[in-house]
Amino acid sequence: MILILNGPNLNLLGRREPEIYGRITLEELEELCAGWGAELGLGVVARQSNFEGQLVEWIQQAAEEGFRAIVLNPGALTHYSIALLDAIRGQPLPVVEVHLSNLHAREPYRQHSLTATAAKGIVSGFGPLSYKMALVYLADLLEARP
Ligand code: CA2
């Protein structure tokens, strides 16, 4: 089972800034992820929070809850949250960081990811397919290490 976590403001997807984030809603994105997970033989649970502490708790508890990996879009927390960074470092599961937009083509303050320094890797710029690529990687990783 894979835990997909979306951070602050991602509940607004599809409602504003479609030129950057597309027209897909969070609910549609989560359904797509469930479908991609099923194709790859992975169960998927998706959660979203606007609160840093809630994300920290979900990350801390993921292994105990029985998840085998985390796909994380930390939203703006990507760029400054030492708390999320510490939470990722302090737990045993592989974390893949994903972004809908290409951080390197965005404003200077979005071009650095603090949280990615603790992730296995980062997929950025492919819209919803960033999540699919993360799941493809994790299916391969978890198959190699059952
Ligand atoms: O590209 C991404 O996935 C981001 O993580 C999205 C975050 C942003 O702060 C990161 O720098 C990059 C924010 C998502 C905000 O989403 C909105 C969607 C519609 C309307 C307003 C915000």
Backbone and ligand atoms as CSV (ligand in chain L), in Angstrom:
chain,resi,resn,atom,element,x,y,z
A,1,MET,N,N,0.847,-1.200,0.000
A,1,MET,CA,C,0.000,0.000,0.000
A,1,MET,C,C,0.889,1.260,0.000
A,2,ILE,N,N,0.542,2.181,-0.888
A,2,ILE,CA,C,1.316,3.415,-1.021
A,2,ILE,C,C,0.481,4.572,-0.468
A,3,LEU,N,N,1.135,5.452,0.295
A,3,LEU,CA,C,0.467,6.642,0.819
A,3,LEU,C,C,0.825,7.849,-0.069
A,4,ILE,N,N,-0.212,8.475,-0.618
A,4,ILE,CA,C,0.004,9.684,-1.413
A,4,ILE,C,C,-0.439,10.879,-0.583
A,5,LEU,N,N,0.493,11.794,-0.344
A,5,LEU,CA,C,0.188,12.974,0.477
A,5,LEU,C,C,0.312,14.242,-0.356
A,6,ASN,N,N,-0.720,15.053,-0.311
A,6,ASN,CA,C,-0.705,16.363,-0.954
A,6,ASN,C,C,-0.823,17.448,0.110
A,7,GLY,N,N,0.015,18.467,-0.013
A,7,GLY,CA,C,0.094,19.508,0.996
A,7,GLY,C,C,-0.776,20.723,0.700
A,8,PRO,N,N,-0.404,21.847,1.324
A,8,PRO,CA,C,-1.235,23.048,1.319
A,8,PRO,C,C,-1.660,23.518,-0.063
A,9,ASN,N,N,-2.926,23.853,-0.143
A,9,ASN,CA,C,-3.567,24.478,-1.311
A,9,ASN,C,C,-3.829,23.524,-2.471
A,10,LEU,N,N,-3.350,22.303,-2.369
A,10,LEU,CA,C,-3.603,21.381,-3.486
A,10,LEU,C,C,-5.076,20.964,-3.558
A,11,ASN,N,N,-5.827,21.244,-2.479
A,11,ASN,CA,C,-7.296,21.052,-2.550
A,11,ASN,C,C,-7.956,22.044,-3.517
A,12,LEU,N,N,-7.210,23.085,-3.921
A,12,LEU,CA,C,-7.767,24.083,-4.846
A,12,LEU,C,C,-7.555,23.721,-6.319
A,13,LEU,N,N,-6.876,22.613,-6.549
A,13,LEU,CA,C,-6.565,22.232,-7.938
A,13,LEU,C,C,-7.798,22.260,-8.820
A,14,GLY,N,N,-7.608,22.733,-10.046
A,14,GLY,CA,C,-8.698,22.752,-11.016
A,14,GLY,C,C,-9.603,23.950,-10.878
A,15,ARG,N,N,-9.437,24.684,-9.792
A,15,ARG,CA,C,-10.354,25.810,-9.541
A,15,ARG,C,C,-9.715,27.150,-9.857
A,16,ARG,N,N,-8.374,27.238,-9.704
A,16,ARG,CA,C,-7.663,28.487,-10.021
A,16,ARG,C,C,-6.331,28.126,-10.670
A,17,GLU,N,N,-5.708,29.103,-11.299
A,17,GLU,CA,C,-4.387,28.954,-11.926
A,17,GLU,C,C,-4.277,27.721,-12.837
A,18,PRO,N,N,-5.259,27.493,-13.734
A,18,PRO,CA,C,-5.179,26.305,-14.592
A,18,PRO,C,C,-3.994,26.347,-15.550
A,19,GLU,N,N,-3.487,27.558,-15.851
A,19,GLU,CA,C,-2.340,27.654,-16.763
A,19,GLU,C,C,-1.083,27.054,-16.133
A,20,ILE,N,N,-1.039,27.015,-14.809
A,20,ILE,CA,C,0.132,26.415,-14.135
A,20,ILE,C,C,-0.156,24.974,-13.726
A,21,TYR,N,N,-1.318,24.751,-13.126
A,21,TYR,CA,C,-1.565,23.444,-12.510
A,21,TYR,C,C,-2.566,22.578,-13.265
A,22,GLY,N,N,-3.106,23.094,-14.392
A,22,GLY,CA,C,-4.052,22.304,-15.177
A,22,GLY,C,C,-5.472,22.408,-14.642
A,23,ARG,N,N,-6.365,21.664,-15.280
A,23,ARG,CA,C,-7.789,21.772,-14.938
A,23,ARG,C,C,-8.282,20.624,-14.060
A,24,ILE,N,N,-7.411,19.681,-13.799
A,24,ILE,CA,C,-7.812,18.506,-13.033
A,24,ILE,C,C,-8.025,18.883,-11.555
A,25,THR,N,N,-9.061,18.328,-10.951
A,25,THR,CA,C,-9.285,18.574,-9.519
A,25,THR,C,C,-8.496,17.554,-8.686
A,26,LEU,N,N,-8.387,17.846,-7.397
A,26,LEU,CA,C,-7.677,16.906,-6.516
A,26,LEU,C,C,-8.377,15.545,-6.510
A,27,GLU,N,N,-9.707,15.573,-6.502
A,27,GLU,CA,C,-10.455,14.312,-6.482
A,27,GLU,C,C,-10.147,13.499,-7.741
A,28,GLU,N,N,-10.088,14.177,-8.895
A,28,GLU,CA,C,-9.769,13.478,-10.153
A,28,GLU,C,C,-8.335,12.961,-10.142
A,29,LEU,N,N,-7.426,13.762,-9.599
A,29,LEU,CA,C,-6.024,13.326,-9.504
A,29,LEU,C,C,-5.923,12.066,-8.634
A,30,GLU,N,N,-6.652,12.071,-7.519
A,30,GLU,CA,C,-6.601,10.911,-6.617
A,30,GLU,C,C,-7.191,9.665,-7.292
A,31,GLU,N,N,-8.240,9.869,-8.097
A,31,GLU,CA,C,-8.823,8.721,-8.824
A,31,GLU,C,C,-7.842,8.178,-9.854
A,32,LEU,N,N,-7.167,9.100,-10.562
A,32,LEU,CA,C,-6.151,8.657,-11.531
A,32,LEU,C,C,-5.080,7.821,-10.828
A,33,CYS,N,N,-4.624,8.309,-9.686
A,33,CYS,CA,C,-3.569,7.598,-8.947
A,33,CYS,C,C,-4.037,6.212,-8.524
A,34,ALA,N,N,-5.286,6.114,-8.106
A,34,ALA,CA,C,-5.822,4.792,-7.722
A,34,ALA,C,C,-5.800,3.854,-8.925
A,35,GLY,N,N,-6.158,4.380,-10.099
A,35,GLY,CA,C,-6.159,3.560,-11.321
A,35,GLY,C,C,-4.751,3.138,-11.706
A,36,TRP,N,N,-3.805,4.084,-11.676
A,36,TRP,CA,C,-2.416,3.739,-12.006
A,36,TRP,C,C,-1.871,2.728,-10.999
A,37,GLY,N,N,-2.197,2.926,-9.718
A,37,GLY,CA,C,-1.752,1.986,-8.705
A,37,GLY,C,C,-2.280,0.591,-9.002
A,38,ALA,N,N,-3.562,0.496,-9.334
A,38,ALA,CA,C,-4.172,-0.821,-9.610
A,38,ALA,C,C,-3.457,-1.492,-10.785
A,39,GLU,N,N,-3.157,-0.715,-11.840
A,39,GLU,CA,C,-2.437,-1.284,-13.000
A,39,GLU,C,C,-1.071,-1.830,-12.593
A,40,LEU,N,N,-0.461,-1.189,-11.608
A,40,LEU,CA,C,0.897,-1.575,-11.186
A,40,LEU,C,C,0.875,-2.582,-10.041
A,41,GLY,N,N,-0.322,-2.968,-9.611
A,41,GLY,CA,C,-0.437,-3.917,-8.506
A,41,GLY,C,C,-0.206,-3.272,-7.154
A,42,LEU,N,N,-0.411,-1.969,-7.063
A,42,LEU,CA,C,-0.199,-1.246,-5.804
A,42,LEU,C,C,-1.515,-0.672,-5.297
A,43,GLY,N,N,-1.811,-0.895,-4.043
A,43,GLY,CA,C,-2.926,-0.193,-3.416
A,43,GLY,C,C,-2.481,1.233,-3.102
A,44,VAL,N,N,-3.402,2.160,-3.200
A,44,VAL,CA,C,-3.063,3.568,-2.995
A,44,VAL,C,C,-4.080,4.203,-2.047
A,45,VAL,N,N,-3.571,4.944,-1.065
A,45,VAL,CA,C,-4.432,5.760,-0.199
A,45,VAL,C,C,-3.969,7.207,-0.347
A,46,ALA,N,N,-4.894,8.130,-0.643
A,46,ALA,CA,C,-4.516,9.531,-0.861
A,46,ALA,C,C,-5.120,10.412,0.228
A,47,ARG,N,N,-4.287,11.315,0.738
A,47,ARG,CA,C,-4.731,12.276,1.759
A,47,ARG,C,C,-4.186,13.657,1.402
A,48,GLN,N,N,-4.919,14.674,1.824
A,48,GLN,CA,C,-4.458,16.055,1.608
A,48,GLN,C,C,-4.667,16.841,2.891
A,49,SER,N,N,-3.692,17.706,3.208
A,49,SER,CA,C,-3.890,18.609,4.336
A,49,SER,C,C,-3.240,19.960,4.053
A,50,ASN,N,N,-3.869,20.998,4.589
A,50,ASN,CA,C,-3.280,22.338,4.520
A,50,ASN,C,C,-2.382,22.606,5.723
A,51,PHE,N,N,-2.240,21.614,6.609
A,51,PHE,CA,C,-1.531,21.820,7.873
A,51,PHE,C,C,-0.223,21.026,7.913
A,52,GLU,N,N,0.849,21.748,8.166
A,52,GLU,CA,C,2.182,21.126,8.222
A,52,GLU,C,C,2.225,19.998,9.254
A,53,GLY,N,N,1.666,20.265,10.459
A,53,GLY,CA,C,1.722,19.268,11.528
A,53,GLY,C,C,0.980,17.987,11.177
A,54,GLN,N,N,-0.128,18.124,10.462
A,54,GLN,CA,C,-0.871,16.934,10.042
A,54,GLN,C,C,-0.033,16.089,9.078
A,55,LEU,N,N,0.646,16.770,8.157
A,55,LEU,CA,C,1.500,16.043,7.208
A,55,LEU,C,C,2.642,15.346,7.954
A,56,VAL,N,N,3.230,16.057,8.930
A,56,VAL,CA,C,4.304,15.459,9.739
A,56,VAL,C,C,3.788,14.191,10.421
A,57,GLU,N,N,2.587,14.253,10.991
A,57,GLU,CA,C,2.054,13.078,11.705
A,57,GLU,C,C,1.794,11.922,10.750
A,58,TRP,N,N,1.226,12.226,9.576
A,58,TRP,CA,C,0.977,11.139,8.612
A,58,TRP,C,C,2.289,10.486,8.171
A,59,ILE,N,N,3.322,11.326,7.976
A,59,ILE,CA,C,4.621,10.773,7.554
A,59,ILE,C,C,5.208,9.920,8.686
A,60,GLN,N,N,5.139,10.442,9.913
A,60,GLN,CA,C,5.679,9.691,11.063
A,60,GLN,C,C,4.993,8.340,11.232
A,61,GLN,N,N,3.677,8.303,10.980
A,61,GLN,CA,C,2.890,7.094,11.287
A,61,GLN,C,C,2.784,6.115,10.124
A,62,ALA,N,N,3.261,6.523,8.928
A,62,ALA,CA,C,2.998,5.743,7.710
A,62,ALA,C,C,3.490,4.296,7.837
A,63,ALA,N,N,4.706,4.099,8.323
A,63,ALA,CA,C,5.248,2.731,8.418
A,63,ALA,C,C,4.410,1.892,9.387
A,64,GLU,N,N,4.072,2.496,10.535
A,64,GLU,CA,C,3.242,1.770,11.523
A,64,GLU,C,C,1.866,1.446,10.966
A,65,GLU,N,N,1.355,2.320,10.101
A,65,GLU,CA,C,0.042,2.079,9.483
A,65,GLU,C,C,0.100,0.993,8.418
A,66,GLY,N,N,1.307,0.568,8.085
A,66,GLY,CA,C,1.449,-0.531,7.122
A,66,GLY,C,C,1.749,-0.106,5.699
A,67,PHE,N,N,1.970,1.205,5.491
A,67,PHE,CA,C,2.341,1.647,4.142
A,67,PHE,C,C,3.777,1.234,3.841
A,68,ARG,N,N,4.065,1.067,2.532
A,68,ARG,CA,C,5.412,0.634,2.137
A,68,ARG,C,C,6.210,1.751,1.479
A,69,ALA,N,N,5.542,2.835,1.120
A,69,ALA,CA,C,6.242,3.970,0.493
A,69,ALA,C,C,5.301,5.169,0.511
A,70,ILE,N,N,5.903,6.344,0.298
A,70,ILE,CA,C,5.131,7.593,0.297
A,70,ILE,C,C,5.430,8.371,-0.977
A,71,VAL,N,N,4.368,8.849,-1.625
A,71,VAL,CA,C,4.491,9.828,-2.711
A,71,VAL,C,C,4.030,11.154,-2.113
A,72,LEU,N,N,4.915,12.140,-2.146
A,72,LEU,CA,C,4.657,13.379,-1.405
A,72,LEU,C,C,4.760,14.602,-2.303
A,73,ASN,N,N,3.657,15.352,-2.372
A,73,ASN,CA,C,3.725,16.704,-2.937
A,73,ASN,C,C,3.523,17.665,-1.770
A,74,PRO,N,N,4.609,18.222,-1.247
A,74,PRO,CA,C,4.482,19.049,-0.042
A,74,PRO,C,C,3.937,20.450,-0.309
A,75,GLY,N,N,3.569,20.766,-1.567
A,75,GLY,CA,C,3.110,22.117,-1.871
A,75,GLY,C,C,4.202,23.118,-1.538
A,76,ALA,N,N,3.817,24.289,-1.064
A,76,ALA,CA,C,4.809,25.337,-0.775
A,76,ALA,C,C,5.752,24.955,0.365
A,77,LEU,N,N,5.352,23.975,1.189
A,77,LEU,CA,C,6.238,23.541,2.286
A,77,LEU,C,C,7.545,22.969,1.752
A,78,THR,N,N,7.498,22.509,0.498
A,78,THR,CA,C,8.696,22.031,-0.208
A,78,THR,C,C,9.889,22.949,0.006
A,79,HIS,N,N,9.593,24.239,-0.022
A,79,HIS,CA,C,10.672,25.212,-0.161
A,79,HIS,C,C,11.245,25.702,1.171
A,80,TYR,N,N,10.580,25.330,2.277
A,80,TYR,CA,C,11.092,25.883,3.554
A,80,TYR,C,C,10.858,25.029,4.795
A,81,SER,N,N,10.172,23.871,4.665
A,81,SER,CA,C,9.785,23.172,5.893
A,81,SER,C,C,10.859,22.212,6.405
A,82,ILE,N,N,11.581,22.668,7.413
A,82,ILE,CA,C,12.547,21.777,8.067
A,82,ILE,C,C,11.798,20.697,8.843
A,83,ALA,N,N,10.585,21.024,9.311
A,83,ALA,CA,C,9.783,20.019,10.038
A,83,ALA,C,C,9.437,18.834,9.134
A,84,LEU,N,N,9.047,19.122,7.901
A,84,LEU,CA,C,8.744,18.012,6.975
A,84,LEU,C,C,10.013,17.253,6.610
A,85,LEU,N,N,11.085,18.006,6.397
A,85,LEU,CA,C,12.377,17.360,6.101
A,85,LEU,C,C,12.754,16.390,7.218
A,86,ASP,N,N,12.648,16.842,8.465
A,86,ASP,CA,C,12.992,15.980,9.603
A,86,ASP,C,C,12.063,14.770,9.679
A,87,ALA,N,N,10.769,14.984,9.363
A,87,ALA,CA,C,9.814,13.865,9.407
A,87,ALA,C,C,10.183,12.811,8.364
A,88,ILE,N,N,10.556,13.248,7.176
A,88,ILE,CA,C,10.949,12.291,6.126
A,88,ILE,C,C,12.198,11.534,6.571
A,89,ARG,N,N,13.174,12.289,7.111
A,89,ARG,CA,C,14.430,11.658,7.555
A,89,ARG,C,C,14.203,10.682,8.696
A,90,GLY,N,N,13.184,10.976,9.519
A,90,GLY,CA,C,12.990,10.199,10.745
A,90,GLY,C,C,12.140,8.963,10.576
A,91,GLN,N,N,11.839,8.582,9.366
A,91,GLN,CA,C,11.011,7.387,9.158
A,91,GLN,C,C,11.670,6.508,8.081
A,92,PRO,N,N,11.309,5.227,8.048
A,92,PRO,CA,C,12.082,4.298,7.224
A,92,PRO,C,C,11.638,4.124,5.768
A,93,LEU,N,N,10.488,4.653,5.397
A,93,LEU,CA,C,9.942,4.339,4.067
A,93,LEU,C,C,10.576,5.199,2.968
A,94,PRO,N,N,10.665,4.634,1.747
A,94,PRO,CA,C,11.104,5.464,0.625
A,94,PRO,C,C,10.054,6.526,0.311
A,95,VAL,N,N,10.528,7.740,0.086
A,95,VAL,CA,C,9.639,8.869,-0.238
A,95,VAL,C,C,10.032,9.395,-1.620
A,96,VAL,N,N,9.046,9.517,-2.506
A,96,VAL,CA,C,9.285,10.163,-3.795
A,96,VAL,C,C,8.534,11.483,-3.786
A,97,GLU,N,N,9.271,12.559,-4.035
A,97,GLU,CA,C,8.637,13.890,-4.060
A,97,GLU,C,C,8.133,14.181,-5.472
A,98,VAL,N,N,6.926,14.685,-5.560
A,98,VAL,CA,C,6.340,14.989,-6.867
A,98,VAL,C,C,5.831,16.429,-6.893
A,99,HIS,N,N,5.895,17.003,-8.105
A,99,HIS,CA,C,5.315,18.327,-8.337
A,99,HIS,C,C,4.627,18.341,-9.687
A,100,LEU,N,N,3.508,18.996,-9.729
A,100,LEU,CA,C,2.792,19.160,-10.994
A,100,LEU,C,C,3.585,20.053,-11.944
A,101,SER,N,N,4.090,21.158,-11.414
A,101,SER,CA,C,4.821,22.121,-12.237
A,101,SER,C,C,6.315,21.811,-12.195
A,102,ASN,N,N,7.032,22.396,-13.161
A,102,ASN,CA,C,8.484,22.265,-13.206
A,102,ASN,C,C,9.090,23.336,-12.310
A,103,LEU,N,N,9.547,22.912,-11.125
A,103,LEU,CA,C,10.048,23.899,-10.149
A,103,LEU,C,C,11.155,24.763,-10.735
A,104,HIS,N,N,11.937,24.191,-11.615
A,104,HIS,CA,C,13.095,24.923,-12.153
A,104,HIS,C,C,12.703,25.989,-13.158
A,105,ALA,N,N,11.437,25.945,-13.599
A,105,ALA,CA,C,10.951,26.970,-14.527
A,105,ALA,C,C,10.068,27.993,-13.813
A,106,ARG,N,N,10.039,27.922,-12.464
A,106,ARG,CA,C,9.160,28.793,-11.682
A,106,ARG,C,C,9.951,29.949,-11.066
A,107,GLU,N,N,9.313,30.672,-10.165
A,107,GLU,CA,C,9.953,31.799,-9.498
A,107,GLU,C,C,11.200,31.305,-8.731
A,108,PRO,N,N,12.187,32.178,-8.539
A,108,PRO,CA,C,13.412,31.749,-7.837
A,108,PRO,C,C,13.128,31.088,-6.486
A,109,TYR,N,N,12.135,31.597,-5.745
A,109,TYR,CA,C,11.873,31.021,-4.420
A,109,TYR,C,C,11.258,29.624,-4.487
A,110,ARG,N,N,10.830,29.184,-5.679
A,110,ARG,CA,C,10.308,27.809,-5.812
A,110,ARG,C,C,11.344,26.861,-6.413
A,111,GLN,N,N,12.508,27.386,-6.739
A,111,GLN,CA,C,13.453,26.560,-7.491
A,111,GLN,C,C,14.267,25.624,-6.608
A,112,HIS,N,N,14.217,25.831,-5.283
A,112,HIS,CA,C,14.932,24.907,-4.393
A,112,HIS,C,C,13.947,24.095,-3.565
A,113,SER,N,N,14.204,22.800,-3.490
A,113,SER,CA,C,13.393,21.943,-2.625
A,113,SER,C,C,14.217,21.490,-1.437
A,114,LEU,N,N,13.747,21.867,-0.242
A,114,LEU,CA,C,14.400,21.419,0.991
A,114,LEU,C,C,14.048,19.960,1.262
A,115,THR,N,N,12.769,19.635,1.075
A,115,THR,CA,C,12.296,18.281,1.394
A,115,THR,C,C,12.904,17.219,0.477
A,116,ALA,N,N,13.213,17.599,-0.772
A,116,ALA,CA,C,13.746,16.606,-1.716
A,116,ALA,C,C,15.119,16.097,-1.299
A,117,THR,N,N,15.791,16.837,-0.400
A,117,THR,CA,C,17.116,16.375,0.022
A,117,THR,C,C,17.013,15.070,0.818
A,118,ALA,N,N,15.802,14.758,1.316
A,118,ALA,CA,C,15.618,13.501,2.058
A,118,ALA,C,C,14.826,12.480,1.244
A,119,ALA,N,N,14.461,12.828,0.013
A,119,ALA,CA,C,13.643,11.909,-0.799
A,119,ALA,C,C,14.539,11.013,-1.640
A,120,LYS,N,N,13.959,9.891,-2.101
A,120,LYS,CA,C,14.678,9.016,-3.039
A,120,LYS,C,C,14.928,9.757,-4.333
A,121,GLY,N,N,13.920,10.536,-4.744
A,121,GLY,CA,C,14.030,11.280,-5.995
A,121,GLY,C,C,12.869,12.232,-6.115
A,122,ILE,N,N,12.902,12.997,-7.196
A,122,ILE,CA,C,11.875,14.018,-7.392
A,122,ILE,C,C,11.418,13.971,-8.846
A,123,VAL,N,N,10.100,14.056,-9.036
A,123,VAL,CA,C,9.520,14.118,-10.385
A,123,VAL,C,C,8.742,15.427,-10.450
A,124,SER,N,N,9.118,16.290,-11.384
A,124,SER,CA,C,8.578,17.651,-11.367
A,124,SER,C,C,8.321,18.131,-12.781
A,125,GLY,N,N,7.099,18.566,-13.040
A,125,GLY,CA,C,6.837,19.238,-14.309
A,125,GLY,C,C,5.938,18.493,-15.263
A,126,PHE,N,N,5.464,17.334,-14.874
A,126,PHE,CA,C,4.697,16.504,-15.802
A,126,PHE,C,C,3.211,16.455,-15.463
A,127,GLY,N,N,2.753,17.441,-14.691
A,127,GLY,CA,C,1.343,17.442,-14.318
A,127,GLY,C,C,1.012,16.162,-13.550
A,128,PRO,N,N,-0.204,15.640,-13.719
A,128,PRO,CA,C,-0.588,14.421,-12.998
A,128,PRO,C,C,0.342,13.241,-13.272
A,129,LEU,N,N,0.983,13.249,-14.456
A,129,LEU,CA,C,1.888,12.135,-14.777
A,129,LEU,C,C,3.107,12.089,-13.858
A,130,SER,N,N,3.421,13.198,-13.177
A,130,SER,CA,C,4.503,13.144,-12.181
A,130,SER,C,C,4.186,12.069,-11.130
A,131,TYR,N,N,2.898,11.979,-10.756
A,131,TYR,CA,C,2.487,10.990,-9.746
A,131,TYR,C,C,2.596,9.577,-10.323
A,132,LYS,N,N,2.220,9.433,-11.607
A,132,LYS,CA,C,2.303,8.102,-12.229
A,132,LYS,C,C,3.761,7.626,-12.276
A,133,MET,N,N,4.658,8.548,-12.646
A,133,MET,CA,C,6.081,8.170,-12.727
A,133,MET,C,C,6.605,7.749,-11.363
A,134,ALA,N,N,6.166,8.445,-10.316
A,134,ALA,CA,C,6.588,8.068,-8.961
A,134,ALA,C,C,6.085,6.657,-8.627
A,135,LEU,N,N,4.840,6.362,-9.018
A,135,LEU,CA,C,4.276,5.030,-8.731
A,135,LEU,C,C,4.998,3.948,-9.528
A,136,VAL,N,N,5.340,4.256,-10.791
A,136,VAL,CA,C,6.081,3.282,-11.617
A,136,VAL,C,C,7.416,2.953,-10.940
A,137,TYR,N,N,8.111,3.999,-10.474
A,137,TYR,CA,C,9.396,3.778,-9.790
A,137,TYR,C,C,9.200,2.915,-8.536
A,138,LEU,N,N,8.167,3.250,-7.754
A,138,LEU,CA,C,7.970,2.521,-6.493
A,138,LEU,C,C,7.556,1.074,-6.732
A,139,ALA,N,N,6.774,0.827,-7.785
A,139,ALA,CA,C,6.400,-0.562,-8.113
A,139,ALA,C,C,7.663,-1.366,-8.384
A,140,ASP,N,N,8.576,-0.766,-9.131
A,140,ASP,CA,C,9.836,-1.443,-9.445
A,140,ASP,C,C,10.663,-1.660,-8.180
A,141,LEU,N,N,10.780,-0.630,-7.363
A,141,LEU,CA,C,11.580,-0.718,-6.132
A,141,LEU,C,C,11.023,-1.771,-5.182
A,142,LEU,N,N,9.696,-1.777,-5.010
A,142,LEU,CA,C,9.096,-2.679,-4.027
A,142,LEU,C,C,9.066,-4.120,-4.534
A,143,GLU,N,N,9.030,-4.276,-5.866
A,143,GLU,CA,C,9.097,-5.625,-6.429
A,143,GLU,C,C,10.493,-6.215,-6.205
A,144,ALA,N,N,11.495,-5.337,-6.339
A,144,ALA,CA,C,12.883,-5.776,-6.150
A,144,ALA,C,C,13.151,-6.083,-4.678
A,145,ARG,N,N,12.433,-5.395,-3.777
A,145,ARG,CA,C,12.646,-5.593,-2.328
A,145,ARG,C,C,11.312,-5.922,-1.676
A,146,PRO,N,N,10.816,-7.179,-1.823
A,146,PRO,CA,C,9.464,-7.483,-1.318
A,146,PRO,C,C,9.384,-7.390,0.223
L,1,CA2,O1,O,3.977,22.197,-8.705
L,1,CA2,C1,C,3.579,21.723,-7.627
L,1,CA2,O2,O,3.063,20.615,-7.522
L,1,CA2,C2,C,3.700,22.565,-6.352
L,1,CA2,O3,O,4.067,21.700,-5.287
L,1,CA2,C3,C,2.327,23.169,-6.093
L,1,CA2,C4,C,2.321,24.093,-4.864
L,1,CA2,C5,C,3.407,25.144,-4.991
L,1,CA2,O4,O,3.436,25.948,-3.814
L,1,CA2,C6,C,4.762,24.521,-5.203
L,1,CA2,O5,O,5.727,25.546,-5.340
L,1,CA2,C7,C,4.750,23.650,-6.465
L,1,CA2,C8,C,1.042,24.872,-4.669
L,1,CA2,C9,C,-0.181,24.302,-5.156
L,1,CA2,C10,C,-1.170,25.405,-5.159
L,1,CA2,O6,O,-2.178,24.956,-5.950
L,1,CA2,C11,C,-3.093,25.826,-6.333
L,1,CA2,C12,C,-3.950,25.342,-7.268
L,1,CA2,C13,C,-4.946,26.138,-7.719
L,1,CA2,C14,C,-5.072,27.433,-7.231
L,1,CA2,C15,C,-4.198,27.925,-6.282
L,1,CA2,C16,C,-3.200,27.112,-5.822
